[in-house]
């Protein structure tokens, strides 16, 4: 057994022979090994150096039997650094005391006389644990910093249209619960922004938010990425590694592109959600998880389920509440608000003073179909700000194609917009023989949006 030369170790024992043996063995395997016979030096040493693992004798000269001095210094160490990883050095007869020490906050214990291989393995695991604690602590710190910055209720996720107000109301109602949420919508509509808004307004807001793009995960690595693996589980598994479910435990797990999973992957995911525990690849030990699950997709899961391409039981499991995001073409009144929002962001980012958009610019944005939705509008605004030579943007600064489908053969008895829209929908439905999917596609609408209009006009 060998340890990669990493990790800083502090060993405290009043037996100089023990310290010499530890130093002789560990200096071949770790980055740094400090030894100290006087436990009173612990606070000073910990102030000077941040140790990954502290080896602590259980019994010192003042109290060579009860182990109380060892417990005392364990408490001191944890007061100085709550993330400290402490291993007790103890005699065989003190195992009962060692177990008590673990309950008090120690990580593990090493028996004297030790076996070198076992000692190195225990220290290696302790170094890994220390790094994991640091990563989790760093994630929590970053999460709190992000939450402090994101002081608007929904941050970049904005809009005044009735469709968006409905979405905001749903978020407000659902965020305080732990209900599983399924977010539906085309690419670029802001599905991850909804997920983050749900997390920020939940009781888990101070815990981690873990986002996973399932569409980018190779099927062979699906279990390892989501559920973790143990060392030796497969060729490249050189260390134990937690999966995304474990990392997200206590917080929120966002599974994007949930519609891209194959049926076998769906079955594995369903099992974890039902049992609320994961088993790492290469292990048989279940690990409990506590997550708030949010999923998103641009695929028609209900239709896929009816065609047996998606598990009905998994669909029921993930969509306790469903949030359907409208495409930008169904919320045109939000375009000026969004454009102004992005204009301010990128003017500040690129240190430019750009005037508010002119009516001509807004009209050009209105005239475009926005197949890429809000994300496309954001990119257009960023590019326009970068390329701007003047303080004002012109319609020509937006490189968007103005080709739109026209129904040139439609004649109108009235130019009332609602009547015009109703007539066009009727004509397109007739042309497509009542096929909702084809009609929606020709009109540039989603099926949901077309159904809303059919209900509105009593068609």
N, C-alpha and C positions, 0 to 999 in steps of 0.2 A: 504494500500500500504506500503510495507517495502522494504528497500534497503539492499542488502548484505553489510556487514560492510567492504567496500573497497572504496578507493578514498580519495584524500586529497583536502580539500576545504579551500579557503581563502575568507573571507567576509570583504568588506570595506564599512563602512557606518558611517557618523558622528552622527547618532542617537544611543546612547548606548542601549536603550531599544530594538531597532531592532536587534542589535548584540547579546544581551542576549537571545532574543527569538530564533534566528537562532542557536546559540550554544546549547541551551537547547534541541532543536528539532533534530539537525543533529548529535550530539555526540552519539546518539543511533544507528545511521545508517551508519556512515562513519568512516574510519580509523583515520582521523585527521581533525579537524576544527580549524582554526586560525581566530581570528577576529581582526580588526584594524579600529580605528576611523579616523586616519590621513592618507590620500592618499599619502602623501609625503614618507611614509614608504614602499610603494609598491616595488620600485626597490630593496631595502635591503631585504625584505621578499622573493621576487622571487629569489634572489641570494642564500638565505639560504635553500630554499625548492622548490621542483618542484611540483606545484599544478596541479591537474587534472581539477579543475573547480574554476573559480574566480567569486564571486558574487560582483558586483560593483554598488554602488549607482549612480544614474544619476545626482542628484543635491546635491552639498555640500554647506557649509555655505557661502563661498565666492561668490557663484553664485547659488542661490537657485531656480532659475526659468528657465533659458534657457537650461540647460543641457550641456552647453559648457564644463564645468569642467569634466563632465563624459566622453565626447568625447575625451577630452585631455588625460585622464588617460587610456582610451581604446587604443589610439594610442601608448602610452608609453608601455603598457603591450604587445601589439603585436610587438613592436620593440624589446623587451627583448626576447619574445618567440613567433615566428610566428604561432606555433601550439596551442597557448593558447585558451582555451574555456572560453569565458566570457559571463556571464548572467547579464543583467542589472536589478537592483531593482528599480522599478519606480511606481509612483502614477497612478491611473486610467486615469487621464486627460492627461498624457504624452505619450499615446500610439503612437501618430504620431511621437514624438521624438524617441521612442523606435524602430519603423520601420526604421527610418533614421539611428539609431545606428547599426541595423543589416546589413544594406547596407555598413556601415563603417567597419564591421568586427566582430560585436558581434554575438553570436550564438543564443540567445533567450532573453526574458525578463520575469521578475516575477513581478506581480502586487501586490501593497500594498493596503489594507491588503490581505495577501495571504491565500489560503486554504492549509492546511498542506499536504493533499494527492496530490494535484496538484503540490505543490512545490517539494515534494519528487520525483514525477514522472519526472519532468523537470530536476532535478539534476541527477537522474539515467540515463536519456537519454544523458545528457551532459558528464557524466563519460564514458559511452560507446563510444561516439564520440571521446573523447580524446584518448582512447585506440586504436581506429581505426586509428586515425591520426598518432599515434606513430608506429603502425604496418606498415602502408604504407610508412612512412619515413624510417623505418628500412629496409624494402624491397628495396627501391630505393637505399639506401646506400650500401646494399649488392650487388645489381645489378651493381653499378658503380665499386665496388671493384673487382667483378668477371670479368667485362669487361677489367679492367686494367691489370689483370693477364693473361687473354686470348689474348695475343698480336699476336699470329699466326693467319693467315687468317681463317683457319678452324680447328685449334688446333688438337685434337686427330683424327679428320676426315681427313686422309691423303691418298695419293696414286698417282702414276705416270702413271697408266694404262690408255689407251684411254677411257675406260668406266668411270673412275673416273674424268678424265679431262673434259669430257662432263658434268658430274654432277657439277663440280666446276664452269664451264662456266654458267650453268643455274642458279646456286645460285647467282653468281655475277650480272646477268641480272635482276633477279627477286627480290632480296633483297631490292633494292631501292624503289620498288613499294609497294602498299598495297594489291596486288593481293592475293587471296586465293590460297594456295598451298596444293596439295595432294601428300604425299610421300609414295611410294609403295616399298615393299621389304620384304624379309624373316626376321625372328627374328634374331637379332644379327648383322644386316648389318649397323646399325648406324642411324636409322631414327630420333631419338631425337637429335643426333649431327647435322644433317642437319637442323632441326628446329631451334636449337640454333644458328647455323651459319647464317641462314636467319635473325634471330632477331638481332644478334650482328652487322650485316652489314647494318641494316635498319635505317631509321630516328627515329625509336622508341627505339633505343638501350639503352637509359638512363631510359626507363620505365620498368615496370615489365614484366617478362616472366613467365607465369603460365602454368604448365604442368598438364594435367589430364589424368589418365589412365581409359578410359571408360570401359575397360574390368573388372575393379575391383569395379565398382559402382553398387550397388543393384538397380534394376529397380524402387523399391518403393521410393528410395532416390534420383533418378535421377534429378528431378526438384529442390529439395531442395539444392543439391550439386552444380548444375550448375547455377540455377537462384536465389537461396536464399530463405529465409522464414522470416515471421514476428512472433513476440512472440505470442504463443497460436495457431499457425497454426496446430500443432499436439501435441501429448502428451509430447514429449521431447523438444519442441521448447520453451525454457525458456527465450530466448532473441531474438531480431532481429539479423539476420545474413545474410551478403551479400554472393551471390553465386560466382562461379569462373569467370563468365562473368563480373560481377561488379568489382571484384578485378583486373581483367586483363584490364579493360577499360583504354585506353591510350597506352597500350602496346600490347603484343602478347599473344594469347591463343593457346596452342598446345593441340589438342585432339588426343591422341594416341588410337589405337585399335578402330577407327571409324567404322570399319566393324562389330563390335560386337553389335551394337544397334538394338533393336527390332523395328519393323515398327512403333508402337506408339511413341517410343522415338525419332525415326527419324522425325516424324511429328512435335513433339514439338521443336526439334532443328531447323528444317527448318523455323518454324514460327518466332523464335527469330532472325535468320539470315536475313530473309526477312524484318522484321520490324525494326531491329537494336535497339531493346529494350527488356528488360526483365520485367516480373511481378513476384514478390516474391510470394511464396506459402502462401496463406492466405491473400493476398492483391489484390487490383484491380488497383493499381497505377503503370503505366508503367515507367520504369527507362531507359533513353537512354544509350546506350553503344557504345563505339568506340574501336574496337579491330581489330588486324590483325590476321586472322584465318589461322592456319596451322594444317592439319590433317595427320594421318598416319595409315597404315594398312598393314597386310600381306595377306589379303583376296582379292579374285578376284571380286572387286566391279562391274565391267562392266558385268561380267558373272552373278553375283547375280541380277543385275538390269534387265538383259534380262529374268531371271527366276522369276522376280517380288518378289525377296527376299530383294531387296534394292530399295529405292525410286529413280527414275531417276532424278527427280527435285532436290533432295538433292545432288546427285552425281554431277550434273551440277554446283550447287552452291559452292561446296567445291573444285572442281578441275579446277579452272581457268588455273592454271599451274600444270603439273604433273611431278614429279621427280621419276624415277624408279631406285632404288639402285641395283646394281649387287651383287649377292652373291660372297663370297670370292673365290669359285671355278672357277668363271669367270674372276678373276683378280689376277691370281697366281703370276704375276710379282710384285705385291705389298706385297707379304708375307714377303720377307726379310726386307723391309722398315718398315712394321708394327711391326715385331718381334723385330727389333732393337729399335724402338720407345718405346715399352712396356718394353724391357730389361732395358733401361735407367731409365724409370720411377720407376720400382720396385727395381732396384739396389739402387737408391737414397732413396726410401721409407724404405727399410729394411737394409740400411747402409752396403751394400756389394759392393765389387769391382769385377764385373764380366766382363770377356773379351767378345768381340764381338763373335757372334755365328760362329761356324766352318762350313765348307762346308757340312760336314756329317749331322750336325743338320738341316741346311737349306734344304738339300735333303729330310730328314725325314718329315719336315713340308710340302714340296712340294708334297710328296707321299700320303698325307692325304686328305680326301674329305671335311673336315670342314663343317659338317652339321649345326653347331652352329655359323658359320661365324666369323666375327671379334671378337665378344664377347667371343667365345670359345677360339680363339687364345690368347686373352688377359688373360683369366683365366689360360691357359696353361703356359704362360710366367710368370705370378705371382707365380704359384705353383712351377715352376722350380727354380725360384730365391729363394724362401723361403727354398726349400729343398736342395739347392746347398751347398756342403761342400768345393768345390774347387772354384778357380777363373774362371774356364771354365765349360761350360755346355756340356754334352754329349748327343747323341741321346736318350740314355736310360732314361734321365731325363724328357722326355716328355711321359706322360702316355696316348698315343693315339692308338686306334686300327688301324692296317694297313690293315684290310680287305677291299678289293675293289672289285667291280664287274668286272669280266673279260669276254671278248668275245673270249674264247680260240679257237673257231672254225673258227675265221676269219684269212684268209691268205692274206698276203700283197705282191703285186708285187713290191712295192717301200716302202722305209722307210722314205720318205719325210713326215714330220709331218702333213702337210696340206692334203696330199693325204690320209694318214692313217685316219685322222679325218673324211674326206669326205666319205671314204668307210664305216667306222663304222656307221655314221649317216644314210647312205643309207640302210645298212643292218637292223638297228634297226627300221627304218621307215617301211621297207618291212615286218619285223616280226610283227609289230603292225598294219599292214594294213593302214598305213598313219595316225593313230591316234596321233596327235601332243602331247596331254597331256601325254599319256602312254609312248611315245617315249622319251619325255623330262624327265619323271620320271626315266626311265631305264638308261638314259645317265647321270643322276645326274644334269640336267640343269633345269632352269626355262623355261616356254613356250617362254618368250621374248628372252632369250639367244639362244634357238634353232632356233627361227625365224631369228635371226641375222645371224646364221651360214648357214641356208638355202639360205638366200639372198646372202651371201658371196660366196657360192659354186654354185649358180645358180640351186639349187635343187627344 
